[in-house]
């Protein structure tokens, strides 16, 4: 997901990382909680900073339009 061209473009537009865009997208929905993984203190700080990122309606629509059929974490 972090290498998706749409996610990368949105991250560039917002001057942030694809991970931050993903967290902001997930948390843009009411009653949804993100539990991101952090492998270092820097990643933890970046994940917390993503909580302040607000995507506009266009960015959210572009993410939702991504056509992906493969599972991110197949069993």
Secondary structure, DSSP 4 states (H G I P E B T S, - for coil): -TT-HHHHHHHHHTTS-HHHHHHHHHTTSTT-------SSHHHHHHHHHHTT----HHHHHHHHT----S-TT--
